[in-house]
Amino acid sequence: MSVLSIRVNKENPDVIGITEVKAKNRVCSLNTSEFSIEGNQNYSIFSKNVENDQGRGILILVNKELDANEVVMSTQFQENLFLQIRTEQNKSILLGLIYRSPSTSDENNYALLDLLEEAAGKGHEKLVIMGDFNYQGINWETWNTNGENTETHEFKFTQKLQDNFLFQHVNQPTRWRGRDNPHILDLVVTKDENSLSTIEYQSARGKSDHSTLLFHILCNINLSLQRKKKLCYKVANYTIINEKLGNKNWREIIKPTDTVDENWQRFKKTLKEIEEEFVPTKIITIGRNNRHSFPANQETLDAIRKKHSLSRKVTGSKDQELRKEYNRIRNKVKKLTRKARKEYEMNIAAKAKTDPKVIWNYIKSKSTIKSDIGDLYSDPEDNKSVKITTKAKQISYVIFLAAFL
């Protein structure tokens, strides 16, 4: 996570997809919030199988300036996560992340084929599916599989891509370990051959044996950057507020003979009037909150660049000396990033008394996440049908008032 945080804060990607976030032999449960980027609150986190005992877990982190909602697919493939990201003129991108275990069942393999067909038929302007598919028996230069057996899962997978006019863009090995031959296991699939820029093959995170793929989706997007008025309760004049509230005739405001809704409206109006008069406000921008960026000195950045360079050389080579050199610089990056993280956390701890808000923001970022409620429609199969607005806040207010009375 230390390496990822530094790279994210340096490159500022809009979307981050991560597979296999859980260790094979894990000894404790995980919380999705643990994968928030250090010192960077600009991302919403979507996850699958992270907080349960199923699968290896997958994550998508999305810049909060993008209008993204999770799309639940009807196909029951074990580890898939799809998001709809709105672009200009009511168009959208369907972005998918997939992890297929090499030891998965035949039933799950066939479900993957159905999932591809379902995603291709959704009708979005652009379709981008990325992930670790673990098909090492496919030659992506010729789109052929090993041998002549047409019943293999690799062959059926390539056929399904062609049947749905889908393109696969990764053409260099993305995984190697020890003396193994490098393979293309991580794929990026699109509906349009010209949807992506050239893919950049970067070094793995930490001790992972999979490359990091960096690419641009070519599209026009309207950022949902919003400005809103925020109440500054910290500097409010509570002495006057208490006096004003104490002078109110609450028997006239809250009447047992009236309905809960009528009492709530008067109660809310009374609080709002006092709030507007005695609580200062300020304008904030939603979606950009990078107040305390995770630090990285020049030595760390130089080591990461060298790791990228060696990764490109070692992926297509069996030179053991070159691989030893890569492992050496990999370990150096790990050491430097852990040191940077420790210094960052020590700096936050040192401000605990003078600026407690900093440390509580950090604790909150590691313990809770906010998941936005997606659009609800009267017809789940038609996103052009009438939207159903959520009443969650109004319902909670009524419950509170009923308890108060």
C-alpha positions in Angstrom: 0.0 0.0 0.0 2.9 2.4 0.7 4.3 1.9 -2.9 0.8 2.2 -4.3 0.1 5.4 -2.4 3.3 7.1 -3.6 2.6 6.1 -7.2 -1.0 7.2 -7.1 -0.2 10.6 -5.6 2.5 11.1 -8.3 0.5 10.0 -11.3 -3.1 10.8 -10.2 -5.0 8.1 -12.1 -8.8 8.5 -12.4 -9.5 4.8 -12.0 -7.4 2.1 -10.2 -8.3 -1.6 -10.5 -6.7 -4.2 -8.2 -7.2 -7.9 -8.2 -6.1 -10.5 -5.5 -6.2 -8.0 -2.7 -6.3 -10.8 -0.1 -3.4 -13.2 0.6 -3.9 -16.9 -0.1 -3.1 -17.9 3.5 -4.6 -14.9 5.3 -4.9 -15.0 9.1 -7.2 -12.1 9.7 -10.2 -10.4 8.1 -9.9 -7.2 6.1 -11.9 -4.0 5.9 -12.3 -2.3 2.5 -11.3 1.1 4.1 -7.8 -0.3 4.7 -7.2 0.1 1.0 -7.7 3.9 1.0 -4.8 5.8 -0.5 -2.5 7.3 2.2 -3.1 11.1 2.4 -5.5 11.1 -0.5 -9.3 11.2 0.0 -10.1 11.8 -3.7 -11.2 8.3 -4.4 -14.4 6.3 -3.9 -13.9 2.6 -3.2 -15.9 -0.2 -4.8 -15.1 -3.7 -3.7 -16.1 -7.4 -4.1 -15.2 -10.3 -1.8 -12.9 -8.2 0.4 -14.7 -8.5 3.7 -15.8 -12.1 3.4 -14.2 -15.5 2.9 -15.0 -15.9 -0.8 -12.4 -15.5 -3.6 -9.3 -13.3 -3.5 -11.1 -9.9 -3.5 -11.1 -7.1 -6.1 -11.2 -3.3 -5.8 -11.9 -0.4 -8.0 -10.9 3.1 -6.8 -12.6 5.9 -8.7 -11.9 9.7 -8.7 -14.8 11.4 -6.9 -15.0 13.9 -9.7 -16.3 11.1 -11.9 -20.0 10.2 -11.8 -19.6 6.4 -11.1 -22.2 3.9 -9.9 -21.9 0.1 -9.5 -23.7 -2.1 -12.0 -24.9 -5.5 -10.7 -24.6 -8.1 -13.5 -27.1 -10.9 -13.6 -24.4 -13.5 -14.6 -23.1 -15.3 -11.5 -19.4 -15.2 -12.2 -17.6 -15.4 -8.9 -15.3 -12.3 -9.0 -16.5 -9.4 -11.1 -17.1 -5.8 -10.5 -18.7 -3.4 -13.0 -19.2 0.3 -12.8 -21.0 2.8 -15.0 -19.1 6.1 -15.5 -21.2 8.8 -17.1 -19.6 10.8 -20.0 -21.0 13.7 -22.0 -24.5 13.9 -23.5 -25.9 11.1 -21.3 -23.5 8.5 -22.6 -21.5 6.2 -20.4 -18.6 3.8 -20.1 -19.1 0.3 -18.7 -15.9 -0.5 -16.8 -15.3 -4.0 -15.5 -12.7 -5.7 -13.3 -12.4 -9.5 -13.3 -10.3 -12.0 -11.5 -10.4 -15.6 -12.7 -8.6 -18.2 -10.6 -6.5 -20.7 -12.6 -8.1 -23.5 -10.5 -11.7 -22.2 -11.0 -14.5 -24.7 -11.7 -15.9 -25.4 -15.2 -19.2 -23.8 -14.2 -17.4 -20.6 -13.3 -15.5 -20.7 -16.6 -18.7 -20.9 -18.6 -20.2 -18.1 -16.4 -17.3 -15.9 -17.5 -18.3 -16.4 -21.2 -21.9 -15.4 -20.3 -20.6 -12.4 -18.4 -18.7 -11.2 -21.5 -21.7 -11.5 -23.6 -23.9 -9.7 -21.1 -21.4 -6.8 -20.8 -21.1 -6.5 -24.6 -24.9 -6.3 -24.9 -25.5 -3.6 -22.3 -25.5 -0.9 -25.0 -23.0 1.5 -23.4 -21.0 3.8 -25.6 -17.7 2.3 -24.5 -16.9 -1.0 -22.8 -13.6 -1.6 -21.0 -13.0 -4.9 -19.1 -9.6 -5.4 -17.3 -8.3 -8.0 -14.9 -6.3 -11.1 -14.3 -7.8 -13.9 -16.5 -5.0 -16.5 -16.0 -5.2 -17.9 -19.6 -1.6 -18.8 -20.2 -2.4 -21.1 -23.2 -3.4 -18.3 -25.6 -1.1 -16.7 -28.2 -2.4 -13.2 -28.5 -0.4 -12.4 -31.6 -2.3 -15.0 -33.6 -5.3 -15.4 -31.2 -4.6 -19.2 -31.3 -4.5 -21.7 -28.4 -2.1 -24.5 -27.7 -3.0 -27.7 -29.6 -6.0 -28.3 -31.8 -8.6 -29.0 -29.1 -11.6 -26.7 -29.5 -13.1 -27.7 -26.2 -10.5 -26.0 -24.0 -11.6 -23.0 -21.9 -8.9 -20.8 -23.6 -10.3 -21.6 -27.1 -13.9 -20.9 -26.0 -12.8 -17.6 -24.4 -11.2 -16.3 -27.6 -14.2 -17.4 -29.6 -16.5 -15.5 -27.2 -14.4 -12.4 -27.7 -14.6 -12.7 -31.5 -18.3 -13.5 -31.5 -19.0 -10.3 -29.6 -16.5 -8.2 -31.7 -14.3 -7.5 -28.6 -10.7 -6.5 -28.8 -7.8 -7.6 -26.5 -5.1 -4.9 -26.2 -2.3 -6.5 -24.1 0.5 -7.9 -26.2 3.5 -8.1 -23.9 4.0 -10.5 -20.9 2.6 -9.3 -17.7 3.6 -12.0 -15.3 6.9 -13.8 -14.5 8.3 -15.6 -11.4 11.6 -17.4 -10.8 12.6 -19.4 -13.9 9.0 -19.5 -15.3 8.4 -18.4 -18.8 6.7 -14.9 -18.9 3.0 -15.0 -19.8 0.2 -12.7 -20.8 -2.3 -13.2 -18.0 -3.6 -9.7 -17.4 -5.9 -8.5 -20.2 -7.7 -5.3 -21.2 -10.7 -5.9 -23.4 -12.8 -3.2 -25.2 -15.6 -3.0 -27.7 -13.8 -0.4 -29.8 -10.2 -1.1 -31.0 -9.5 2.7 -30.8 -10.8 3.1 -27.2 -7.4 3.1 -25.5 -4.1 4.8 -25.8 -0.9 2.7 -25.9 -0.5 0.6 -22.8 2.4 1.3 -20.5 3.9 -1.8 -18.7 5.1 -0.7 -15.3 6.7 -2.7 -12.5 4.7 -4.7 -10.1 3.5 -3.5 -6.7 5.7 -4.8 -3.8 6.6 -8.4 -4.3 3.8 -9.1 -6.7 4.8 -11.0 -9.9 2.2 -9.2 -12.1 3.0 -6.0 -14.0 1.0 -2.8 -13.4 -0.8 -1.7 -16.6 -1.3 2.0 -17.2 -3.5 3.3 -20.1 -5.9 6.1 -21.1 -9.5 5.5 -22.1 -10.1 8.0 -24.9 -13.4 9.8 -24.2 -14.9 13.1 -23.2 -16.1 13.3 -19.6 -18.0 15.9 -17.7 -16.5 16.1 -14.2 -19.0 16.2 -11.4 -17.0 18.7 -9.4 -19.4 20.5 -7.1 -19.3 23.5 -4.8 -21.4 23.6 -1.8 -21.9 25.7 1.3 -20.6 24.1 4.5 -21.6 25.1 8.0 -18.6 25.8 10.3 -20.0 24.4 13.6 -16.5 24.6 15.2 -16.7 28.4 15.4 -20.4 28.7 16.0 -21.7 30.9 18.9 -23.2 28.2 21.0 -23.9 30.5 24.0 -26.4 32.6 21.9 -27.7 29.4 20.3 -28.6 27.9 23.7 -30.2 31.1 24.8 -32.3 31.3 21.6 -33.4 27.6 21.9 -34.1 28.1 25.6 -36.5 31.0 24.9 -38.5 29.1 22.3 -42.0 27.9 23.3 -41.5 24.2 22.5 -45.1 23.4 23.5 -46.2 25.5 20.5 -43.6 24.0 18.2 -44.1 20.4 19.0 -47.8 19.5 19.7 -48.9 16.0 20.7 -52.1 16.5 18.7 -50.4 17.1 15.4 -48.8 14.5 13.1 -45.1 13.5 13.3 -44.5 15.2 9.9 -46.1 18.5 11.0 -44.1 18.6 14.2 -40.9 17.7 12.3 -41.3 20.5 9.8 -41.7 23.1 12.6 -38.9 21.6 14.6 -36.6 21.6 11.5 -37.6 25.2 10.5 -36.8 26.4 14.1 -33.3 24.9 14.0 -32.6 26.1 10.5 -33.5 29.7 11.3 -31.1 29.7 14.3 -28.4 27.8 12.4 -28.4 30.3 9.5 -28.1 33.3 11.9 -25.4 32.0 14.3 -23.4 29.4 12.5 -20.8 30.7 9.9 -20.5 29.1 6.5 -17.8 28.6 3.9 -17.8 27.3 0.3 -16.0 24.0 -0.3 -15.2 22.0 -3.5 -16.3 18.4 -3.4 -14.0 15.8 -4.9 -10.7 17.5 -4.3 -9.3 16.8 -0.8 -5.6 16.1 -0.9 -4.6 18.2 2.1 -1.9 15.8 3.4 -0.3 14.1 0.4 1.8 11.0 1.1 5.5 12.0 1.0 8.1 10.7 -1.4 11.6 12.1 -1.6 13.7 12.1 -4.8 15.6 8.9 -3.8 12.3 7.0 -3.6 11.0 8.3 -6.9 14.4 7.5 -8.6 14.2 4.0 -7.2 10.7 3.5 -8.5 11.7 4.7 -12.0 14.6 2.2 -12.0 12.3 -0.6 -10.9 10.0 0.3 -13.8 13.0 0.2 -16.2 14.3 -3.2 -14.9 10.8 -4.6 -15.0 10.5 -4.0 -18.7 13.8 -5.8 -19.3 13.4 -8.7 -17.0 9.8 -9.6 -18.1 11.0 -10.7 -21.5 14.3 -12.3 -20.3 15.4 -15.3 -18.4 18.7 -13.7 -17.4 19.0 -14.6 -13.7 21.5 -11.9 -12.9 19.1 -9.3 -14.3 16.3 -10.8 -12.2 18.5 -10.6 -9.1 19.2 -6.9 -9.8 15.4 -6.4 -10.1 14.8 -8.1 -6.8 17.4 -5.9 -5.2 15.9 -2.6 -6.4 12.4 -4.0 -5.6 13.4 -4.6 -2.0 15.0 -1.1 -1.8 11.7 0.5 -3.0 9.8 -1.4 -0.4 12.2 -0.3 2.3 12.1 3.4 1.2 8.3 3.5 0.9 7.8 1.9 4.3 10.2 4.5 5.8 8.2 7.3 4.1 4.9 5.9 5.5 6.4 5.7 9.0 7.6 9.4 8.7 4.1 10.4 7.4 2.3 8.7 10.3 4.8 10.1 12.9 4.2 13.6 11.5 0.4 13.2 11.9 0.9 11.8 15.5 3.0 14.8 16.4 0.1 17.1 15.5 -2.4 15.2 17.6 -2.6 17.9 20.3 -2.3 21.0 18.2 -4.4 19.8 15.3 -6.4 16.7 16.3 -8.6 17.0 13.2 -5.7 15.7 11.1 -5.2 12.4 13.1 -9.0 11.8 13.3 -9.3 12.3 9.5 -6.6 9.7 9.1 -8.2 7.2 11.5 -11.6 7.7 9.8 -10.1 7.1 6.3 -8.8 3.8 7.5 -11.9 2.6 9.3 -14.9 3.7 7.3 -15.9 4.4 3.7 -18.9 6.0 2.1 -20.8 4.2 -0.5 -23.1 6.3 -2.6 -26.5 4.9 -3.5 -26.8 4.2 -7.2 -29.6 5.4 -9.4 -32.9 3.5 -8.8 -35.3 3.0 -11.7 -38.9 1.9 -11.9 -37.8 -0.7 -14.4 -34.4 -2.2 -13.4 -33.7 -3.3 -17.0 -34.3 0.2 -18.5 -32.1 3.1 -17.3 -34.3 5.5 -19.2 -37.3 4.7 -17.1 -38.5 6.9 -14.2 -35.9 7.5 -11.5 -37.0 6.7 -7.9 -35.6 9.2 -5.4 -34.3 7.9 -2.1 -36.1 8.9 1.1 -33.6 7.5 3.5 -32.8 10.9 5.2 -36.4 11.9 5.6 -37.3 8.5 7.1 -34.4 8.8 9.6 -35.6 12.3 10.6 -39.1 11.0 11.3 -37.8 8.1 13.4 -35.7 10.5 15.4 -38.6 12.8 16.0 -40.9 10.0 17.0 -38.3 8.9 19.6 -37.9 12.5 20.8 -41.7 12.9 21.3 
